[in-house]
Amino acid sequence: MSATIKVLHVFKTYYPDSMGGVEAVIRQLTAATEPMGVSNRIFTLSWQGNASPVLREGTVEVLRAQTHLEIASTPISFNALHLFRDSAARADLVHYHYPWPFGDVLNLLGGHTKPAILTYHSDIVRQRMLMPAYRPLMRRFFANVDMIVPTSPNYLQSSEILQEYRDKATVIPIGMDENCYPEPTPERLRYWREQEGEGFFLFVGVLRYYKGLHILLDACANNNSRVVIVGAGPVEASLRQQATRLGLTNVRFVGAVPDEDKVALLKLCKAVVFPSHLRSEAFGVTLLEGAMYGKPLISSEIGTGSSYVNIDGLTGIVVPPSDPVALREAMQRLEHDPALAEQMGQRARERFVSLFTAQKMAKAYVDLYERVLDQRQLMRAA
């Protein structure tokens, strides 16, 4: 590559305000593409945007417009357009992360002349009743971007919306860099071993409606398998109430924890359990983390990237969604067959190394950036 490519990433939230899967992907992508000649900036909204309009993560500048209101999980800012136009003007390429309908507005009014790609992280699921009103804006947005990037072939195949745009779609799986994860000290490992022991089933994530944790709690009834739930979120109170109502003594909520503690728990667990039951769960970064640490995986078949990471019978067990009996049986199967659990964990690790490293993801994106920029240059020259 002869020159640095300046890329502006656009998404509704970012660290430290929110620590979801899309934010983790953006962080991994910016870190991994920098050594390949990409200069990254991030444009986002924040309720603290006026107080702290610019943050830095290493060499990455995070630009934060003030959030003024939120409608149907969509943050909106009244002064973002000017800031976005200025940021887009300084970029060679704008990289949108979807869904965020206000991002569609920014593109339409402030950045649609720039070369652009869109990573399609998920269909709009919970707000689908609003789709008839939103669809015209979405179509304009999708027409403006040069390429659309689903994160798995499964999602490309199963998304009704993506079927309309197959001619401009290219799949790039999410990848993670294990060197970004801290090695827990012996003291932290000892602490968690004393707290939780070993051989438990681990869930890690924001506690949201589509994560299927209410199904996991039902599966823990009449089940001796121990489960540790890491994370906080909107449905935490109702989940704790459910666990109390069911009398579960084999489930522990430990809240959000630092990365060192998360890694310690990943090392100590028997398997990662990921019961998401709705298509809002488009990939499952936690499944990648489990595979990275050589753990067998349990997930639900929802037609998304979770079943691209976890191959039933190979890297773990895939069960029907919203089926606590099947989920309980999968946990008991791994509980009672340690050799099978170890074999699946080894194969999960092998699949991670083969397909899901941050370096592979970054190389694919850099190639795509260059291709889009070259195509735009040819169009201008024609």
DRENMI-70862 format. One line per field, with one value per residue (C-alpha): residue in three letters; chain; x, y, z. Coordinates in nm, 3 decimals. Each point is the difference from the previous one (the first is absolute). Layout:
N
residuo <- [Ala,...]
cadena <- [A,...]
u <- [X,...]
v <- [Y,...]
w <- [Z,...]
//
This chain:
382
residuo <- [Met,Ser,Ala,Thr,Ile,Lys,Val,Leu,His,Val,Phe,Lys,Thr,Tyr,Tyr,Pro,Asp,Ser,Met,Gly,Gly,Val,Glu,Ala,Val,Ile,Arg,Gln,Leu,Thr,Ala,Ala,Thr,Glu,Pro,Met,Gly,Val,Ser,Asn,Arg,Ile,Phe,Thr,Leu,Ser,Trp,Gln,Gly,Asn,Ala,Ser,Pro,Val,Leu,Arg,Glu,Gly,Thr,Val,Glu,Val,Leu,Arg,Ala,Gln,Thr,His,Leu,Glu,Ile,Ala,Ser,Thr,Pro,Ile,Ser,Phe,Asn,Ala,Leu,His,Leu,Phe,Arg,Asp,Ser,Ala,Ala,Arg,Ala,Asp,Leu,Val,His,Tyr,His,Tyr,Pro,Trp,Pro,Phe,Gly,Asp,Val,Leu,Asn,Leu,Leu,Gly,Gly,His,Thr,Lys,Pro,Ala,Ile,Leu,Thr,Tyr,His,Ser,Asp,Ile,Val,Arg,Gln,Arg,Met,Leu,Met,Pro,Ala,Tyr,Arg,Pro,Leu,Met,Arg,Arg,Phe,Phe,Ala,Asn,Val,Asp,Met,Ile,Val,Pro,Thr,Ser,Pro,Asn,Tyr,Leu,Gln,Ser,Ser,Glu,Ile,Leu,Gln,Glu,Tyr,Arg,Asp,Lys,Ala,Thr,Val,Ile,Pro,Ile,Gly,Met,Asp,Glu,Asn,Cys,Tyr,Pro,Glu,Pro,Thr,Pro,Glu,Arg,Leu,Arg,Tyr,Trp,Arg,Glu,Gln,Glu,Gly,Glu,Gly,Phe,Phe,Leu,Phe,Val,Gly,Val,Leu,Arg,Tyr,Tyr,Lys,Gly,Leu,His,Ile,Leu,Leu,Asp,Ala,Cys,Ala,Asn,Asn,Asn,Ser,Arg,Val,Val,Ile,Val,Gly,Ala,Gly,Pro,Val,Glu,Ala,Ser,Leu,Arg,Gln,Gln,Ala,Thr,Arg,Leu,Gly,Leu,Thr,Asn,Val,Arg,Phe,Val,Gly,Ala,Val,Pro,Asp,Glu,Asp,Lys,Val,Ala,Leu,Leu,Lys,Leu,Cys,Lys,Ala,Val,Val,Phe,Pro,Ser,His,Leu,Arg,Ser,Glu,Ala,Phe,Gly,Val,Thr,Leu,Leu,Glu,Gly,Ala,Met,Tyr,Gly,Lys,Pro,Leu,Ile,Ser,Ser,Glu,Ile,Gly,Thr,Gly,Ser,Ser,Tyr,Val,Asn,Ile,Asp,Gly,Leu,Thr,Gly,Ile,Val,Val,Pro,Pro,Ser,Asp,Pro,Val,Ala,Leu,Arg,Glu,Ala,Met,Gln,Arg,Leu,Glu,His,Asp,Pro,Ala,Leu,Ala,Glu,Gln,Met,Gly,Gln,Arg,Ala,Arg,Glu,Arg,Phe,Val,Ser,Leu,Phe,Thr,Ala,Gln,Lys,Met,Ala,Lys,Ala,Tyr,Val,Asp,Leu,Tyr,Glu,Arg,Val,Leu,Asp,Gln,Arg,Gln,Leu,Met,Arg,Ala,Ala]
cadena <- [A,A,A,A,A,A,A,A,A,A,A,A,A,A,A,A,A,A,A,A,A,A,A,A,A,A,A,A,A,A,A,A,A,A,A,A,A,A,A,A,A,A,A,A,A,A,A,A,A,A,A,A,A,A,A,A,A,A,A,A,A,A,A,A,A,A,A,A,A,A,A,A,A,A,A,A,A,A,A,A,A,A,A,A,A,A,A,A,A,A,A,A,A,A,A,A,A,A,A,A,A,A,A,A,A,A,A,A,A,A,A,A,A,A,A,A,A,A,A,A,A,A,A,A,A,A,A,A,A,A,A,A,A,A,A,A,A,A,A,A,A,A,A,A,A,A,A,A,A,A,A,A,A,A,A,A,A,A,A,A,A,A,A,A,A,A,A,A,A,A,A,A,A,A,A,A,A,A,A,A,A,A,A,A,A,A,A,A,A,A,A,A,A,A,A,A,A,A,A,A,A,A,A,A,A,A,A,A,A,A,A,A,A,A,A,A,A,A,A,A,A,A,A,A,A,A,A,A,A,A,A,A,A,A,A,A,A,A,A,A,A,A,A,A,A,A,A,A,A,A,A,A,A,A,A,A,A,A,A,A,A,A,A,A,A,A,A,A,A,A,A,A,A,A,A,A,A,A,A,A,A,A,A,A,A,A,A,A,A,A,A,A,A,A,A,A,A,A,A,A,A,A,A,A,A,A,A,A,A,A,A,A,A,A,A,A,A,A,A,A,A,A,A,A,A,A,A,A,A,A,A,A,A,A,A,A,A,A,A,A,A,A,A,A,A,A,A,A,A,A,A,A,A,A,A,A,A,A,A,A,A,A,A,A,A,A,A,A,A,A,A,A,A,A,A,A,A,A,A,A,A,A]
u <- [0.000,0.155,-0.196,-0.193,-0.374,-0.200,-0.315,-0.284,-0.203,-0.358,-0.217,-0.256,0.202,0.356,0.222,-0.017,-0.375,-0.082,0.194,-0.205,0.106,0.008,0.219,0.237,0.017,0.081,0.272,0.154,-0.023,0.161,0.286,0.065,-0.017,0.233,0.319,-0.134,0.000,-0.344,-0.055,-0.328,-0.235,-0.337,-0.313,-0.264,-0.265,0.020,-0.206,0.334,0.082,-0.005,0.217,0.249,-0.029,0.330,0.154,0.305,0.061,0.369,0.039,-0.376,-0.199,-0.360,-0.225,-0.319,-0.302,-0.249,-0.294,-0.320,-0.263,-0.049,-0.291,-0.047,0.359,0.127,0.212,-0.057,0.203,-0.108,0.355,0.157,-0.040,0.255,0.250,-0.055,0.043,0.331,0.118,-0.108,0.172,0.333,-0.043,0.079,-0.277,-0.291,-0.067,-0.355,-0.102,-0.366,-0.266,-0.031,-0.273,0.140,0.318,-0.211,-0.102,0.362,0.095,-0.288,0.059,0.368,0.218,-0.155,0.258,0.285,0.101,-0.174,-0.053,-0.249,0.055,-0.340,0.009,-0.369,-0.349,-0.232,-0.201,-0.165,-0.112,-0.117,-0.348,0.163,0.155,-0.271,0.078,0.377,0.049,0.019,0.281,0.178,-0.020,0.151,0.279,0.076,0.001,0.255,0.259,0.246,0.002,-0.199,0.185,-0.195,0.204,-0.084,-0.131,-0.282,-0.130,0.030,-0.202,-0.272,-0.057,-0.290,0.142,0.346,-0.148,-0.081,0.364,0.194,0.164,0.180,0.055,0.326,0.031,0.277,-0.019,0.072,0.344,0.169,0.362,0.082,0.305,-0.242,-0.128,0.191,0.149,-0.152,0.243,0.023,-0.174,-0.305,-0.020,0.019,-0.268,-0.249,0.084,-0.083,-0.319,-0.137,0.218,0.059,-0.211,-0.294,-0.191,0.071,-0.211,0.158,-0.187,-0.228,-0.321,-0.247,-0.339,0.132,0.277,-0.240,0.115,-0.353,0.020,0.336,-0.144,-0.289,0.257,0.182,-0.307,0.028,0.357,0.318,0.213,0.150,-0.033,0.185,-0.155,0.236,-0.148,-0.256,-0.285,-0.365,-0.150,0.227,-0.260,-0.263,0.252,0.102,-0.367,-0.050,0.297,-0.139,-0.347,0.144,0.213,0.319,0.307,0.217,-0.001,0.225,-0.033,0.340,-0.076,0.229,0.366,0.332,0.157,0.258,-0.278,-0.196,0.304,0.049,-0.360,0.041,0.303,-0.178,-0.334,-0.104,-0.185,-0.150,-0.379,-0.166,-0.380,-0.091,-0.335,-0.066,0.169,0.117,0.291,0.170,0.334,0.094,0.339,-0.011,-0.006,0.319,0.158,-0.096,0.145,0.315,0.054,-0.076,-0.340,-0.294,-0.297,-0.375,-0.222,-0.343,-0.081,-0.135,0.133,0.280,0.376,-0.020,-0.039,0.294,0.223,-0.148,-0.042,-0.234,0.182,0.339,0.076,-0.294,-0.374,-0.267,-0.353,-0.339,-0.071,-0.222,0.029,0.117,-0.026,0.238,0.232,0.002,0.075,0.290,0.151,-0.040,0.154,0.320,-0.014,-0.010,0.248,0.321,0.183,-0.261,0.014,0.378,-0.014,-0.259,0.203,0.310,-0.194,-0.151,0.353,0.111,-0.297,0.077,0.360,-0.110,-0.278,-0.043,0.322,0.007,0.282,-0.214,-0.290,0.225,0.167,-0.340,-0.120,0.317,-0.034,-0.362,0.091,0.258,-0.240,-0.273,0.240,0.146,-0.348,-0.096,0.319,-0.073,-0.354,0.132,0.252,-0.260]
v <- [0.000,0.326,0.241,0.002,-0.052,0.226,-0.179,0.144,-0.262,0.100,-0.164,0.112,-0.077,-0.077,-0.052,0.094,0.069,-0.344,-0.326,-0.215,-0.230,0.260,0.226,-0.292,-0.069,0.364,-0.001,-0.321,0.125,0.337,-0.159,-0.269,0.223,0.268,-0.204,-0.060,0.371,0.115,0.310,-0.041,0.248,-0.078,0.215,-0.075,0.154,0.033,0.145,0.153,0.133,0.368,-0.059,-0.230,0.044,-0.174,-0.306,-0.200,-0.375,-0.026,0.156,-0.010,0.319,-0.046,0.291,0.027,0.209,0.072,-0.239,0.198,-0.272,-0.370,-0.142,-0.378,-0.066,0.258,0.284,0.333,0.319,0.345,0.121,-0.317,0.091,0.280,-0.206,-0.301,0.199,0.136,-0.346,-0.164,0.271,-0.094,-0.373,-0.196,-0.248,-0.016,-0.335,-0.018,-0.264,-0.098,0.013,0.360,0.186,0.340,-0.109,-0.030,0.365,0.108,-0.175,0.150,0.357,0.013,-0.269,-0.181,0.126,-0.173,-0.357,-0.211,-0.352,-0.134,-0.289,-0.164,-0.121,-0.082,0.029,0.238,-0.242,0.160,0.310,-0.187,0.152,0.329,-0.147,0.124,0.359,-0.054,-0.214,0.288,0.163,-0.333,-0.062,0.341,-0.072,-0.344,0.142,0.263,-0.236,-0.176,-0.337,-0.176,-0.242,-0.272,-0.164,-0.359,-0.195,-0.121,0.351,0.089,-0.309,0.046,0.377,0.105,0.350,-0.118,-0.216,0.323,0.111,-0.317,0.164,0.249,-0.229,-0.161,-0.208,0.081,-0.197,0.171,-0.068,0.043,0.053,-0.214,0.217,0.279,-0.207,0.030,-0.309,-0.033,-0.001,-0.312,0.204,0.072,-0.363,-0.111,0.251,-0.123,-0.364,0.058,0.188,-0.225,-0.310,-0.151,-0.181,0.242,0.124,0.364,0.271,0.338,0.296,0.296,-0.126,0.087,-0.139,-0.202,-0.178,-0.277,-0.002,-0.065,-0.325,-0.083,0.051,-0.233,-0.254,0.027,-0.120,-0.371,0.014,-0.032,0.185,0.317,0.322,0.329,0.305,0.289,0.335,0.264,0.148,0.094,-0.338,-0.079,0.072,-0.222,-0.280,0.014,-0.012,-0.303,-0.179,0.069,-0.118,-0.324,-0.051,-0.033,-0.060,-0.103,0.342,0.291,0.356,0.168,0.324,0.173,-0.079,0.130,-0.188,-0.171,-0.153,-0.098,-0.184,-0.174,-0.124,-0.110,-0.203,-0.162,-0.082,-0.330,0.157,0.324,0.003,0.253,-0.038,0.303,-0.076,0.295,0.127,0.311,-0.229,0.012,-0.161,-0.050,0.142,-0.202,-0.318,0.115,0.065,-0.347,-0.155,0.209,-0.157,-0.351,-0.043,-0.198,0.217,-0.028,0.229,0.016,-0.032,0.342,0.017,0.243,0.001,-0.185,-0.322,0.102,0.021,-0.305,-0.304,-0.256,-0.320,0.147,0.301,-0.043,-0.052,0.206,-0.029,0.134,0.354,0.057,-0.368,-0.031,-0.381,-0.025,0.252,-0.197,-0.323,0.164,0.119,-0.341,-0.169,0.203,-0.038,-0.380,-0.042,0.192,-0.161,0.127,0.347,0.007,-0.115,0.262,0.269,-0.095,0.015,0.336,0.133,-0.138,0.164,0.330,-0.003,-0.095,0.256,0.254,0.182,0.378,-0.010,-0.190,0.241,0.305,-0.125,-0.062,0.350,0.170,-0.184,0.116,0.360,0.002,-0.158,0.253,0.293,-0.130,-0.042,0.354,0.132,-0.182,0.140,0.356,-0.053,-0.139]
w <- [0.000,-0.110,0.221,0.324,-0.030,0.229,0.120,0.205,0.191,0.081,0.266,0.256,0.315,0.099,0.302,0.281,-0.030,-0.135,-0.022,-0.236,-0.279,-0.279,0.211,0.060,-0.374,-0.078,0.264,-0.136,-0.359,0.063,0.196,-0.260,-0.311,0.132,-0.065,-0.352,-0.085,0.116,0.211,0.190,0.163,0.162,-0.017,0.261,0.226,0.377,0.282,0.110,-0.346,0.099,0.306,-0.175,-0.378,-0.075,0.159,-0.100,-0.004,-0.074,-0.343,-0.076,0.044,0.116,-0.100,0.208,-0.090,0.277,0.025,0.046,-0.006,-0.068,-0.197,-0.046,0.115,-0.252,0.147,-0.175,0.008,-0.119,-0.059,-0.143,-0.368,-0.004,0.199,-0.223,-0.322,0.127,0.106,-0.326,-0.203,0.158,-0.071,-0.314,0.077,0.244,0.167,0.139,0.254,-0.035,0.142,0.106,-0.194,0.100,-0.177,-0.316,0.049,0.045,-0.321,-0.194,0.118,0.068,-0.147,-0.293,-0.252,0.183,-0.082,0.264,0.119,0.251,0.238,0.046,0.359,0.038,-0.141,0.180,0.215,0.300,-0.191,-0.312,0.031,-0.098,-0.316,-0.244,0.101,0.015,-0.312,-0.256,0.199,0.034,-0.376,-0.073,0.247,-0.140,-0.352,0.102,0.149,-0.228,0.178,0.271,0.230,0.183,0.274,-0.094,-0.301,0.227,0.052,-0.367,-0.085,0.263,-0.005,-0.221,-0.029,-0.104,-0.275,-0.187,0.011,-0.073,-0.302,0.225,0.301,0.106,0.318,0.249,0.327,0.328,0.141,0.337,0.103,0.301,0.069,0.096,0.291,0.329,0.157,0.348,0.288,0.218,0.272,-0.220,-0.111,0.361,0.100,-0.261,0.066,0.365,-0.094,-0.277,-0.015,-0.345,-0.255,-0.003,-0.305,-0.082,-0.160,-0.079,-0.145,0.049,0.162,-0.277,-0.101,-0.296,0.191,0.108,0.361,0.123,-0.200,0.158,0.348,-0.081,-0.121,0.334,0.191,0.090,-0.126,0.205,-0.257,0.140,-0.201,0.039,-0.169,-0.071,-0.099,0.082,-0.197,-0.036,0.093,0.294,0.269,-0.162,-0.043,0.364,0.096,-0.222,0.154,0.348,-0.103,-0.138,0.312,-0.203,0.213,-0.296,-0.174,0.090,-0.130,0.034,-0.186,-0.248,0.059,-0.139,-0.289,0.223,0.208,-0.311,-0.135,0.334,-0.012,-0.363,0.099,0.296,-0.164,-0.156,-0.293,-0.128,-0.014,-0.229,-0.005,-0.219,-0.163,-0.233,-0.318,0.181,0.094,-0.336,0.086,0.364,0.093,0.322,-0.206,-0.171,0.338,0.119,-0.315,0.038,0.344,-0.124,0.164,-0.140,-0.092,0.050,-0.210,-0.164,-0.370,-0.099,-0.355,0.080,0.044,0.330,-0.200,-0.218,0.306,0.175,-0.224,0.157,0.092,-0.090,0.218,0.237,0.005,-0.177,0.141,-0.112,0.124,0.304,0.102,0.363,-0.008,-0.298,0.162,0.326,-0.188,-0.185,0.327,0.159,-0.302,0.034,0.379,-0.021,-0.289,0.079,-0.294,-0.245,0.157,-0.037,-0.363,-0.090,0.174,-0.198,-0.327,0.099,0.050,-0.337,-0.174,0.171,-0.121,-0.350,-0.049,0.276,0.083,-0.001,-0.252,-0.252,0.055,-0.034,-0.319,-0.159,0.091,-0.122,-0.331,-0.020,0.085,-0.279,-0.247,0.071,-0.023,-0.327,-0.148,0.097,-0.155,-0.326,-0.003,0.042,-0.278,-0.242]
//
